[in-house]
Amino acid sequence: MRQTAPLNWSSTAPRKGHDGRRRWETKPERVSNGGYADIRGVLSRERQLAMSWGTELWDQFENLDKHTQWGIDFLERYAKFVKERLEIEQTYAKQLRNLVKKYCPKRSKEDEPRFSSCLSFYAILNELNDYAGQREIVAEEMGHKVYGELMRYGQDLKSERKHHLQEGRKAQQYLDHCWKQMDNSKKKFERECKEAEKSQISYERLDNDANATKSEVEKAKSQLYLRTHMADESKNEYAAQLQNFNGEQWKHFNVAIPQIFKNLQDMDERRTVKLGETYRSFAEVERRVIPIISKCLDGMVVAAKSVDERRDSAIVVESFKSGFDPPVDFPFEDYSQNIYRTGSDGTISTPKNEAVRPDPKHSVSRAKNKLWLFGKKPKAPTLEDFSHLPPEQRRKRLQQRIDELSKELQKEVDQRDALNKMKDVYEKNPQMGDPGSLQPKISETMCNMERLRSEIHKNESWLSEVEGKQSSRGDRRPSADVNHHAPHGRESPEGSYTDDPSQEHRSPPQPDPHEFDDEFEDDDPLPAIGHCKALYSFDGQNEGTLVMKEDEILYIIEEDKGDGWTRARKQSGEEGYVPTSYVEITLEKNSKGS
């Protein structure tokens, strides 16, 4: 039986066997006497897929070791590529967000231009910000589903590979142990045979020697028997060890190694499958955001289509229209009148039409101040009444401020009504709360209403001045329902008025602070139509109002016209307006409805 040396798993260099011949390691050559050789030639793809590492590469442990390590290194290299790719996505998204932030308007929306080109650009910035968010999603998905998965799988793959290689080394070590036992028994059998041969030669020599004594012959015969017996035992032991080694070698190369190599093959194929899956995930991550990115791009196109040059031109007119009339023609000024004056005219007089002739310098100055055609517009300080602005711009700013104050006033009115209702509930049900606890808040609300009404009246007076309507504000714009039942215009004692033109003489005008004095100094004071009791103190800080103390009795000379104010007179004769909600009014029976 041919004796075969086991594989050496630690080196690729050949070594000598027990018989002095060189044994194959991992790169054997096929010989005619049944040795092993590497497989050469090109195999078809179908045959390659059917190949098993355990049967076809049974002697290529070192190469499989290197290949599986290369596979893990390649997987980690791909993981590094994915990491760098997601970092690029993160940097790209961050740069896009910084770009959007840089070009986003830093002013309030009210101060921003309303041109369609600007609004479209801001819409594009919003879409670009959403686009940056999608790039961040791509980076997050790549980090979680591709890079993170690859790193976890790589660690598992290393542990599995280490386990399989340890199993293969253990199997080889056991086969080496069996081979050493067989080799030792063989060497022992060889020694015993040589000793037996020596005993045989010694016995035959003494047996043929006539001078040898019988005892020497018997001793040589006994020694020959002993050596022959020991050789037989060594032979039997060697045969048993040889049979055991051949059996273990068969199991090693036909059972253990094929199974270990098959496990390595399965591991490597799973690694390949995993790479394919992550390649697909790498593409799917971006494919999933393509619809949203397309919507962002569609939004940019829609924003581009919304640019309206006509609308922008109209906004320019609305924003910069001054309201001034173009300058009129300058009249001809005849300086030759004195030349053709008749001699009988002994006096030098100014022509009649000279008195009404406009001043050329004044006209030029007005034209320059209105148009600023050829120079930079002088920068005027911002005034409360916006008088530094051209008429049209001043009108728009005043109207805007009035609208804002009206909204604030409406909120205060609603709050006052709610507090009064709550106070009524507390008065009817004391267990629910103390009515007096609401009084500070009611007083504060009333003060705020008074302040807002004064501001509205002041701004509406300026607006009336701009529009050239000094009579009634009700003809200029619709009245707003401030107290849910009265016109908005009659708001404060400084400018209360009604929709009835016959009542307008009762509204104290705002511009001249001394007009109230003229009105109250009338020789015929208005008759009292009732009296009232002050429920709360009122400081009357605004002009035209009347200071009163709590529980003070006043005469009513004019009812509340719906603006929340009642005109009253003290016993001393001082007149003014007081908040209707601050007094308890009792009218004379014959005066009601008059």
C-alpha positions, 0 to 999 in steps of 0.5 A: 500500500502506498503511504501518503504524507498529510498536508502541511497547513502552515507552509507551501514549501515541500518537505521530506517524508519518512522515506526520504521522498519529497511530499506535496504541500499545497501545489502538487503535481500530478504524476503517472503513479497516482500522485496529485496535481493542480487542475488546469484548463478552462471550465464552462460557467455551468461546471464552475457553478456546480463545483464544490470547494470541498472536492475540487480544492481539497488541497488548496487550503492556503489559497482559500485562506487568502481568498476568504481574507481578500473577500472580507477586505473587499467588503470593508473597502466597499463599506469605506466607499459608501461611507465617503459617499454619504459624507459627500451627500451630507456636505452637499446638503449642508452647503445647499442649506447654507446657500439657501440661508445666505440668500433668504430675506433677512427682513420681515415679510412686510418689508420685502418687495412683492415683485413676482420675480422676488417671490418666485426666487424665494419659492425656488429657495424653499424648493432648494431647501427641500431638495437639500433635505432629500440629500440628507435622507439619502445620506441617512439611508446609506449610513443605516441600510448600507454602511451600517449593515456592511460593518455588522455583516463584516464582523460576523463574517470575520468570526465565522471565517475564524471558526472554520479555519480553526476547525480545519487546523484541528482536523489537520493536527489530528491527522498529523498525530495519526501519521506520527503514530503510524510512522513510529510503529513503522520505524519500530517494525523496521528496527525489530526486523533488522535485529531479527535478521542479525539474530538469524545470522548469529544463530546460523553462524554458531549453528554451523560452527563446530567449535561452538558449544551447545549452550551458545547455540541454544542462547543464539536460538533463544535470542532469534526466537525473541527477536522474531517474536518482537518483529512479529509484534511490531509488524502487527502494530505497524499494520494496525497503525497503518490501517488506522491512519489510512482510515483517518486520512480517508475521513479527513479528505473525504468528510472533514475537509470537504465539509469545512471547505463547503462551509467556507464556500457558503460563507464566501457566496453569502458575502457575494450575495450580500454585496449584491444586495447592498449594491442594489440598496445603494441605488434604491436609496437614491431612487426612492427620493427621485420622485420628491426631488422631481417635485422640488424641480417641478416647483422651481419650474412653476415658480419660474412660470409665475413671474409676471412682468406686468404685475411687477410694473404695477407694483413699482407704480403703486410703491413709488407713486408720489401723488404730485401733479406734473409741473405746469408751464412757466408763464412768460414774464414781460420785463419790457413794460417799463420801456414802452410806458407812456410819458404821461404816466408819471408814476411807476406802478406795478401792473395789476397782473403782476400781483398774481404772477407766480414766483418763478423761483418758488415754482422751480423749488416746488417742482424740484421738491416734488420730482427729484428728476435729476438728483438724489431724493433728499433723505427726510427724517421719519415722522409720526404722521409720515409727512416726510413721504409723498402724498400717495405713499403717506396715504397708504402708510396711514391707512395701513397703520389705521387698519393695524390699530383697528385690529388691536382695538377690536381685540381689546373690545372683545376682551372687555366684553368677555371680562364684563360677561365673566364679571356678571357671572361672578356677581350672580354666582359669587362661589365661582369667583370674586368680581372685584378681581377682574376690575384691574384687568377691565380698567387696563383694557379700557385704558388700552381701548382709550389709547387705541381710539385716540391713536386711530382718530389722530391717524384718521385726521392725518389721512383726512388731511392728505385726502383733502376731506376735512369734514367726515371720515365716513365718506372716505371708507366704510366704517368698522364695527368696533363696539359691535353696534356703532360706526368705527369713526366715532371712537374717541372724545377727541373726534367723535362723530356720527353718520348723521351730518346734522350731528357733526357739529358735536364732534370736537375737531382734532387739529386745534387743541384750543377749539374745545375751549371755544366750544365749551365757552359758548354762552348757551351750554347744552341742557342736561338730559340726565345724570350719572354716577361714576363707578370707577375713577377716570384720569382723563389724560387725553384732550377733551376728556373729563376727569372724574372720581369714583361715586362722583355725580355728573350731568349727562349732556350728550348720549353715547353715539356708539363709540363708547363715550358719553359727554358729561358736565360737572357741577362746576361747569366743566364738560368733557367725555367719559367712558360709558362703561365707567358710569351708571347713567340715568336719563330723564324720561322726557329726554329719552329718544330725543 
